[in-house]
């Protein structure tokens, strides 16, 4: 829904509860959202999508809530990863 809304000119802000939960949506994020402008020959844009998610060790989440997928996304053309430098920015 965020891709369609952003391509129509809106600003979509999605929140994913844990970084691990990005993986079921990975195809949509990497192959649709990130490549949308390139695949349309620069005619369409969905740059108004922001995805927020906590990453790294949660402390009690074990293997299901402690992944850090930002490295995958940071190396994907069309995606910009922004992280705060600390808890108080």
C-alpha positions as MATLAB code, in Angstrom:
seq = 'XXXXXXXXXXXXXXXXXXXXXXXXXXXXXXXXXXXXXXXXXXXXXXXXXXXXXXXXXXXXXXXXXXXXXXXXXXXXXXXXXXXXXXXXX';
ca = [
       0.000    0.000    0.000;
       2.834    2.399    0.778;
       4.323    2.069   -2.707;
       1.021    2.829   -4.422;
       0.232    5.737   -2.108;
       3.691    7.270   -2.570;
       3.583    6.847   -6.344;
       0.317    8.816   -6.321;
       2.124   11.690   -4.584;
       1.472   10.880   -0.927;
       3.935   10.420    1.888;
       3.723    6.955    3.411;
       5.330    6.137    6.750;
       5.428    2.478    7.644;
       6.620    1.002   10.896;
       7.917   -2.526   11.240;
       7.955   -3.754   14.839;
      11.367   -5.439   14.670;
      14.094   -5.431   12.022;
      13.611   -9.184   11.597;
      10.133   -8.596   10.221;
      11.548   -6.824    7.171;
      12.417  -10.144    5.557;
       8.839  -11.167    4.636;
       8.510   -7.772    2.908;
      12.024   -7.825    1.436;
      10.864   -8.502   -2.132;
       8.466   -5.554   -2.086;
      11.049   -3.239   -0.516;
      14.015   -4.187   -2.724;
      12.446   -5.216   -6.037;
       9.463   -2.864   -6.126;
      10.043    0.222   -3.981;
      13.790    0.694   -4.542;
      13.695    0.063   -8.291;
      10.378    1.772   -9.077;
      11.825    4.912  -10.667;
      14.492    2.995  -12.614;
      12.026    0.420  -13.950;
       9.638    3.128  -15.150;
      12.305    5.025  -17.080;
      12.208    7.894  -14.552;
       8.482    8.469  -15.165;
       7.247    7.294  -11.747;
       8.610    7.886   -8.281;
       7.743    6.488   -4.884;
      10.307    8.479   -2.941;
       7.710    9.439   -0.364;
       8.055    6.142    1.526;
       9.678    6.043    4.945;
      10.092    2.761    6.804;
      10.942    2.843   10.495;
      12.151   -0.159   12.446;
      14.359   -0.849   15.456;
      17.420   -2.990   14.725;
      20.090   -4.751   16.741;
      19.916   -6.690   19.950;
      16.758   -6.152   21.961;
      18.138   -7.979   24.967;
      15.324  -10.488   25.376;
      14.363  -11.317   21.813;
      16.886  -14.046   21.040;
      17.150  -15.051   17.395;
      13.775  -13.660   16.304;
      14.157  -10.037   17.401;
      17.867   -9.272   17.213;
      18.770   -9.168   13.526;
      20.281   -6.127   11.827;
      19.147   -6.088    8.170;
      20.243   -2.494    7.573;
      23.465   -3.645    5.876;
      21.440   -5.448    3.191;
      19.336   -2.361    2.626;
      22.225    0.126    2.744;
      23.802   -1.618   -0.254;
      20.604   -1.559   -2.327;
      20.453    1.198   -4.966;
      17.378    3.346   -4.409;
      17.288    2.936   -0.626;
      18.780    5.346    1.891;
      19.409    4.083    5.426;
      19.491    6.684    8.195;
      20.359    5.824   11.795;
      20.730    8.052   14.853;
      24.197    8.183   16.346;
      22.836    7.490   19.811;
      19.708    7.614   21.950;
      19.823   11.414   22.274;
      20.215   13.161   18.950;
];
